[in-house]
Amino acid sequence: MPSNTPEHIGARIARYRKLRRLTQQELADRAHLSISMMAKVEQGARPATAAVVAAVARALSVQTTDLTGQPYLTELQQDELDGLIQPIREALDLYDLGADPDVTPRGIPALAAEADQLCAAVRDGRLKDAAAGLPDLIAEATTAAWIAQTTEAWSTLASTYRTAYDITTKLGYPDLCVVALDRLDWAAQRASDPVLAGMRQYLRSLVYLRAGQYRMGQRLVTVGLETLEQGEPGRTRNVVTGQLHLGAAVLAARAGDGDIAASHIAEASRTAAATGEAGRVHWLSFGPTNVATHQVAVLAEQCQYAEALQAAAGLAIPADWPASRVAAHLAEVARAQLWTGRTDQAQQTLQRAREVAPQQTRYQPMVRETVAGLLSARRATPGTLVNLAHWVGI
């Protein structure tokens, strides 16, 4: 169960380890980590990477969110986001009830346009705006889909489920994000859209990435690529194909297979050269920029932090790139800066991420652990770092 206390991940690991009556050595052995690494993580002297958290969660038979402390309820309450989750949960449960006689839906084009706007809000980092408008739109789009029963209607409903997945994932509700993905699959089948179904497998693979189940994630990527082959050839299919390769690259890197990760990056790069920047195709932000930021992430996942920073230094982010993707990239760079001893730069990078997409940055576990690492590494703690730590809930 999530904790509301401001303890770091290492403290939670120690708490669950003791509940399981394991020594540090026993847990380290189960998680395939060194005892030195385990001890430093528990003490808070070393940040817990996503790979470490996933490995320990598997060894302890808990969810990764049990160790990260998600959802961060205190911060959600401060941002008035906590009250927006239950309406989304309820709206996701309307899917099989047919048309609501008390709802008179707008036309499908108007609903599709609003669904697009909510997708855009998430990409801009405006999670509260998207979450506030989503439940009513799901309810209206559900009735409209049951009445029209067209590909466009079911695709519009699927888009709302995609936004539900994005919001619940970013705010730390993994079980609810899985429900949203199940609803997305249900709508995609009715839309008879292989590309939409392939995208759903990509999103599903990310769930297993976060859970540390890399083999399952890789299998889902394979299924997604096979599903896409049934779709109509063209730029849309190519974009989703390229994004699946990017997901596969991170999965392979997290699993410790650098060669496979590099091959997927190369395939995604070839695809991006043909598609160009395609930020609005299923709102995947695919293109050369996304390939380049994933290259940074792949290097960081393999603990090649200096190489990751070199790759990031040569990367020019377009001015119109989605704020959510910019912030995610900056968080990755900050982590690499911390692990290479560039603490001042890491703090500055996190401040930039906060400015670009504050709601997303505040709820990202990687950001919290990087801040915790900065607090541990700095002998004297400047006021700006104290402010940042307080803001993220440390």
Beta strands, then each sheet from edge to edge (+ up, - down):
end
